[in-house]
Amino acid sequence: MDLLVLVECIRQTFNPQTSKQAEQSLNQLQENKGFLLTVLSLLRSNEYDIHTRLAGALLFKNIVKKDWHEADKIDPSERSAIKDQIVDIMIAVPPKIQIQLSESVSVIADCDFPKQWESLIQQLVMKLSPQDFNVNNGILQTAHSIFKRWRHQFRSDDLFREIRDVIQQFAEPFLNLMKATDALIQQSGSDKAALELLFQSLLLQGKIFFSFNSQDLPEFFEDHQDEFMSIFHKYLEYQNPLLSDDDESNSLEKLKSTICEIIDLYTQRYEDAFPKLPQFVSTIWEVLTTTSSETKHDMLVSHAIAFLTSVVKQPRHQTIFASPETLSNICERVVVPNLTLRDSDIETFEDDPIEFIRRDLEGSDSDTRRRSASDFVKALLKSFPTEVTTMNLSYIDKYLQLYQADTSKWKEKDTAIALFISIASDSQVITQAGVTSTRLNVVEFFSKHVMSDLENTNNSSVIPILQVDAIKYLCNFRNQLSKDQLLQVFPLLLQHLSSPNHVVYTYSAICIDKVLSMKGKGKTPMFNPADIQPYAENLLINLFKLLQTNMSPEKLAENDYLMKAVLRIILTARSDILPFASPIATELNKFVEITCKNPSNPRFTHYLFESIASLVRLVPSY
């Protein structure tokens, strides 16, 4: 293949007037034998500008992703040549191209390593440098992308054999590199650029360490545990003003978070072989209680709390937390501050409501402070139920009294409700079934402190977050309320569907779906068509009105919670829905026409077609 032809085609894709024809030409060129090798020649050539080479790297990666797994798509001799060259090229190109080639190596390794690419690890090890960390980071990024798949694979002889073989080649140079990185960091304390590069390297090393230890504790890492853990402990405590002035989480911050994950892994899996655990408990506690509430620290704080949660679950280490003073400090300095809403949380509530809901309600917030703090409380309750309950109830009473004395302190009430939900649940909240058992009188608390916010649907001074708290409380503890009690609050949920606040009406739709999906005795539906018949039409009218707020394909499909509520109402109302089946079908058909233009949310599409199918099933019985 002619390299100049390839370069010209790529450059023509930059021009809107010639891009379509150029893409067609590139598709035709791909049929030529040796095409991918020609692209690699472009990438390693300094004669061409970075934009052309980067476009070539993206082209190479996309073809590898698409065709490498197909045996007949790429000639065997070309495959072999690519594997011989790609590592050398990857470490020699600029960082942006290096990232694309690293991903390509990962795709090829996923298919061919280890049996059809036995030389890969040796190729990577040979390129590690004691000084050039641009090269090292490219190698480490590639190694991380290959090894991280071990974390989630099923245990098998083949998997352990692969890990063992890699460790034999990689572990000793890996340890030496970590020591060299540590030494260079000590020498570069006043050089911000050098520090950023070195901490990026140490972060990748931490991730690789986690992957090596994710399935079992390899003998090499057990034998050299003191060396690895001494370095990790050092950088948990490391501070440097040059790396503290960034607005976003930097490599040092991410490294500390990764170290917390590593120590958490050792606590859960290898606690008997981890004598340094008490030392890390003390250090991570210090990190946790001295770290500010800025969002850039969220991941670190969450992983630090997760580590303490794992420790408190270990019977032999529970004495660390047993004293009343320690438990009081935990409640005051860890639990309550991290359950309290921050300005950044309120901004997300107002500016990105769907993201707020997904993180808060769906359980996708495993890396958020509030979820981690809640899990920590639950772990403490299992070991110290009386002490922890008493202490937290005192905080709840204090914050509720502050709100009652001054309603502008609504954040205190929000914290009190979040803390009560954490200590009242006898087990983790299960979003599909709700809380199944409790240790406190949740119905009494609902009547005294929550119901008023649920009833407050027309007051212009209402605080939307407190309304959300009330709906969420109802959703979580729905199993503790009787059917009659749930029917009494159902009209209030219907009214909240008319709220101008995106989060409030979405939570209402979610709660309606959860309540109507509840099962009675014999796993039969608790609610029948007669229960919902007075509300079904208005519910659907309000939900369709909300869905039609923005009829662009992306915005329509964004809020799949509303469409799921539509489906649940149709399934519950059954034949009672038929008198207005025709307008429902018209609305659903309209949504199909819009969604087909850009089906951006698979869940929305699923609920949409399930709604149509459910409606069709009902029609013959009319």
N, C-alpha and C positions, 0 to 999 in steps of 0.2 A: 504493500500500500504506500502511496505517496503521502508523506507527512504534510507537505504544503497543501494538498487537497483537503486533508482533515482540518488543518488550521483555518483555511478559508471558510469551510462550512461552519465551523464553530463561531467564527467572527460574524458571519452573516446572521446567526441566530440572535445577535445583539440588536439587530435592526428590525423594528416591527414590520417594515415593508418586505423584508426578505426572510424573516424568521420561519414562516411556515414552509416555504420551499426548502430552506436549509435543513430543517428538521427531517423532511422527507428524504433529502440527500443523505443525511447521517444514517437514517434507517436502512437505506440501501447499502451504504458503505459497511454497515455492521455485518452484512452477509459475506464480506470478503474474508478470506483466511488471514489471520494475523492482525485483525483490526485492533484488538485490545493491546497487543504488543506495540502497535503504532501509537496508541494513546499513551502508553507508558513512556514511550520515547519523547512525546511532547512534554509530559510532566517533568522529566528530569532535565530538559533542555532549558538553559538560561537565556537562550536567544529570543524567547517569546515572552510577551508581557504576562503579568500575574493573572489578569482577568481571563485571558484565553486558557492558561494552564489550569486555573481553578474550575472553569467550565468543563475542561477535559476531565478533571478529577471527578466532578459530579457525574459526568457521562459514564466514566469507567465504573464508579460505584453502583450506579443504577443498573447498568448492564449486568454486573456481577450479581447483584441482588435478584435480578430477573432470570438470569440464564444459568448461573453456576450449578444449581441443583438439577438441571436438566442435562442428562448425560450426553445427549446428541447435539447440544447447542454450541458447545465450544470444543474445538479439536483437542484431543489428549496431549499432543505435542505442545500446543499453545498453553494449555493448563499448566503443564510442567514448567515451561519457560517463565510463565507469570510467577509461579511460586518460587522459582530460583531468583527472580529479580526484585520482587515487590518490596521486600524488607529493606534492601539496599537503597532503593529509590525513596522509600518512605522517610528514612532518616536524613536524606539529603535535600529534601524540598522544604519550602517555607511552611510555617505552622498551619496556615489555613488549608493548604493542599495535604499536609501531613494528616490532619484530622480525617479527611475524606478517604485517604488511603488506609488509615488505621481501621476505619469502618469496613473497608473492602476486605482487609486481611481477616477481620472477625467473621465476615460472611463466609469466606473461603474456608477458614478454620472450622467453622460450625459444620461444614459439610465434609471436609477432608481430614481434619485433625482428630486423632493422632495417626490413624492407620495409613492414610494416603499422603501425609505430610509429616513424616517422622523427623525431618530436619528442622522444623519450625522453631522449637524451643532453643536449640543450639544456635540457630541464626540470630534469634533475639538476644541471647546471652552474650554472644560474641560482639555485639554492637554496643553493649553497655560501656559507658565511658566514666572514668573517675572525675572528669572535669566538665564535659560538655553536657549540660542538663537539658538543652533543647533536644538533643538526640535521645537522652535518657527518657525524657517525658514522652516522646513519641513511642519508644519501646514499651514503657510502662503502661501507657494508655492502651496499646494493642494487647498487652498481656492481660490487663484488667478486663477488657472486653471479651477475651477468650475464657478466662478463668471464672468470671462471675456467674456463668451458667451452672457451675457446680453447686451454687448455693441452693438451687431449687430442684435439682435432679433427685430422682429416687435412688436410694442407696443400693448399690449393686457391686459385684466383683469387678466388672469392667470399669465402673466409675472409680473405685478405689485404686485399681491398677493404673489408670490414667493419671490420677493425682500423684501416686507414688512415683511414677516415671518422670513426671514434670518436676517434682521436688528434688529428685536425684540430680537433675541438671540445673535447676533454677535457684534452689533455696540458698546455697552457699554464696553465690554472687549477689543474690538479693539481700542477704544480711550484710554483706560487705558494702553494698551500695547504701543501705540505710545508715550504716556507721559513717560512711564518707559524707552523706548528706548532712547528718548531725554535726560533724566537724566543720563543714563549710558554713553552716548556719551560724555557728559560734564565731567564725571569722568574719562574717558579713553583717554584723549587727547594725551597721550604719548605712548600708547600701540597700535601699528599698527595692530597686529593680531585681537585684540578686536574691533578696529574701523572698520576693513573690515567686520567682522561678523555683527556688529551692523548696518552698512550702507547697507549691503545686506538685512537685515531685514527691514530697513526703506524704501528701494526701493520697496520691495514687498508690504509694507503697502501703499505706494503711488499708486501702480498699483491697489490694492484692492479698495482704496478710489475712484479712477477714475471709476471703474466698478460700484460701488454703486451709483455714481452720473451720470452715462452715459445716463440714460433714463429720469430721473426727479430729482428734488432736494428734497430728503427725509427730512421729518420734523426733524429727529434727527440731520442730518448734517447741516441743517439751524440753528437749535438752538445752536449747538456747533461749528459754523463756525469760530468764533474768535479763539478758541483753536486749531483747525486744521490748520487754515491759519497762525497763529503765528509760529507754528512749521515749516510749509513749507517755510515761509519767512526767518526764521532763517537759514535754510539750503541752500537757494539760495545764501546767503552771506557767508556761511561757507567756511573757508580755513584752511588747515592743511598741512604743508610740508610733513608729512609722507604719505599723499595720493596724492601728486602732482608729484611724481617722476616716475610714471608708464608710459610706452610707449603706452599703450592702455587705452581705456576708462575704468575707474573703477566704483565701485558702487556709489561713491559720484557724479561723472560726470553723470552717468545714472539717479541718483535721481534728480539732477537739471533739467535734460531733462524732466523727468516725471512730475516734478512740473510745468514746463512751459506748458506741455500738459494739466494739471489739470486747470491751470489758464486760458488757452485758452478756455477750455470747459466752464468754468464759464462765461467767457466774451461773448461767443457766445450764451449760453443758459440761463444764470441766471444773466445777467448783472445788472438788477434792484435790485437784492437781494445781490449784491456783493460790499459793500462800500469800501473794501480795494483795489479795482482795481487801482486807481491812485498810491498807494504805490508800487504795484507790477510793474507798468509801469516803474517807476523810477529805481527800483532795477534790473529789467530784462534788461533795457537799459544799466545800468552800467556793468552787467555781459557780455552783448553782445559786448560792446566796449572795454572791457579789456581782452577778451578771445583771445588767439593766433590762428594762422591759422593751427595749427597741426590737422591732420586728426582725432585724438582721440576726438576732440571737435566738430566734424561735426554735430552730432545729437543734441547736446545742442544748437549750434548756429542756426540750422535749425528750431528747435522748438521755440527758442526765437524770431526769425524773424516771424515765423507763428503767435505767440501771438501778436506782434506789428501790423501785418497785420489785425488781427481780431479787434484790438482796433481802428485802423484808419477807419474801416468800420462803426463804431458806431458813428452816428451823434453827440451825446452829448459829445463825447470825442475827436472830431477832433480838438478842440482848443489846445489840448496838442501839436499838430504837426504844428500849423498854422503859427508860426513866421518864417520869412525868415532864421533866424539863425538856428532854429531847423531843417528846411528842408535841409539847406546846410550841417549841421552836419550829417543828415541821409544819404545824397548822398555820402558824403566824407568818413564817418566812417563805414557805414553799406553796402550800395548798391554796390559801386564800389569795395571795397576790397573783397566782397563775390561773385562778378561776375568774378573776376580775376582768371585765371588759376594758380594753384600752382604746385610745382614740383611733388607732389603726383598724381595730375590729369594727368600730362604729362606721368608719369610712367605707369599709368593705360592705357593711350592711346597707349603706346608702347608695354606693356607686356600683357595686357588683353583687347584686342580691342573689343571683343564682350560685355564684361561687360561695357566698356565705352559707347558703342552705346546704350545698353539697358537703362542705366541710363540717358543718355543725350537726346536721341531722342524719346524713347517710353513713356516718362513721368513716368518712374519707379523711378525717382530721386526726389520724393517728399521730401525726407529727406536729400537732398544735399543742399549745400549753394547756388549754382547758381540758382536752381529752386526757393528756398525760397526768395532770393533777388529779382528775377524777379517778383514773385507774389506780393511782398511788393511794388515794383514800380507801378505795375498796380493798387493796392489799393490806393496808394497816388495820382495817376493821376485822379482817379474818384472824389477825394475831392479837389485837388489843381492842376488842369490840366495845367494852364499857368505857374505857378511857377516851378513845377516839370519838365515840358518839357524844359523850358528855362535853368534850372540848368544842366540837364543831357545833353542837346545839347552842352553846353559849355565843358563838360567833353569829349564828343565824338569828338568834334573838336580838343581839346587839344591832345588826344591820337592819332588821325589820323595824326596830324602834327608831333608828335614825331616819328611816324613810317615813314612818308615821308622823314623826315630829316635823319633817320638812320634805314634802313630796318632790322637791327638786333633786333630792339625793336618790334618784331612781336606780342609779348604778349599784347602790348598796342592796336594794331589793333584788336586783338581777343576780348579784353574787350570792345572796341568801338562798334564792331558789335553786341556783346551780349547785350549791353546797348541799342543800337538802336532798336533791335528786341523787347526788353521789352517795350520801350516807344512808338514804332510805332504801335503796335497791340492795337486795340480798345477793344479787348477781349482776353481771354485766348486762346493760340494756340490750335487748335483742330487737332490732328495728322491725322485723317481720311480726313478732309475737308480742312485743312490749315486755315490761317487767313482769316476771312470773311470781316472784315472792318478795316481800318487803320486811324490814325490821322495825319500821315506824308507822304511825297512823297517817297514811298519805291522804286518806279521804278527809280527815279533820283539817289537815294543813291546807288542802285544796279549798275547803269551805271558808276557812278563815283568811287566807292570804292570796289565793290565786283566782278564785271565782270572780272577784270584783273586776279584775282586769279582763277576764273573758266576757263579762257582761258589758264592759265599757266599749260600746260600738259607735256611739254618736258624739261623744265628748271631743271637742276640737283640741282640748289640751292633753289628750291621751298620748301616752308614750308607746310608740309601736313596738319597741323591744320588749316591754312588759307584756304586751298582747301576745307577742310571739312566745315569751316564756310560758304564759298561761296555756296556749295551745299545745306547746311542746310537752308541758307537764301532763296535760290531759292525754296526749298521744302515748307518752311513756307509761302512765299508770292506768290505762284504760281497762286493764284486766281487774283492777281493784274496785272499779265502779260497776254497779248493777246495770242491767239493760235499761231499766226505767230511768236511772240517773243519766245514762248516756243519751237517751231520747230527749231528756229535758234540755241538755246542752246542745243538741243537734241544731235547733233553730239559730243559736248563737254563731255556730260555725258557718251557717248559711249567710248570716249577716256579715261576717268577716270576709266573705268572698267579694263583698262590695267595697272593701277597704281600698283607699288610694295607694296604700303601701304594698310594694311588690312582694316583700317577704311575708307580710301578714296574710295576704290572700293565698299565697302559695302554701304556707304552712296549713292554712285552713283546708285547702284541697288535699294535702297529704293526710291530715288527720281524718278527714271524711273517708278517704280510701282505707286507712288503717282500721277505723271503727267498723265500717261496713264489711270488712274482710274477717272480722272476728268469728270464732267458732263457738258453738254451744256444746251441749252434751252430744256425744256420739259423733263429734267433729262435723255436725251439720251447721250451716250458717246461722249465726245468732239473730240476724235481722232478715225478715221476710219482706216480700213486696208491699204488704199492708203497712209496715213500719215506715217505709220510705215514700209511699204514695203521696202524702201531703206535700212533700218537698221536691220530688223528682224533677218536675218541670222547671221550677225556679232554679234548682241547682244547675241543670243543664243550660238554661238561659244565661246564668251568670258565668259559667265556665266558658261557654262559647264566646261570650262578650269579651272575657279576659284574653282568650286565645286570639281574638281578632284585633287586639290592641295594635299590633304591628304585623302586617301581612306579607312582609318579605319572607322568603323561604327560610333564611337563617334564624330570624327572630321568632317566627311562628313555631319552629321546631325546638327552640331553645328550652322552653319550659315543658318538659315531658311530664312533670308532676300533674299539670292540669289535664293532660290527655289521659293519664292513668286514672284520674278521678272520674272522668267521663266514662271510661270503660267499666269501672267499678259500679257506677250508678246503673248503667245498662244491665250489667250482670245481676244486680240485686233487685231492680224493679221488674225485670223479666217482662211478662205480658202486659203489665201496667204501663209500659212505655209505648205501647203500640198506637194509642190514639194520636201521638205526635211523632210517630216513627218517620213520616215523610220529611218534615223539616229537619229532623236529626240527620237523616241520610243526605239531605241537600248540603248541610254544613260539613259533614264528613267528606263528602265528595269534593267540596271546594278546597278542603285542606289537602286532599290527595293531589289535586291539580297543582297546587302551589308547591307542595313538598317535592313533587317529581322534578321540579326545575333544579332543585339542589337538596337532595336527601342528606342533610348534614348531621342529623341526630338519629342514630339507629333505634334508640329506645322510644323516641317519639313516634317514629314510623311503625314500630312494632305495636304500640298501644293503639295507634290510629287504625291499623288493619284488623287488630283484634276487636276493636269497637265495631267496625263494619261487619266482620264475621259474626259477632254476637247478635247484632241487629238482624242480619239475614236469617240466622237460625230461628229467631222469634217470629218472623213474618208469616210462615205457613200456618202457625197456630192461631192466627188472628181471625 
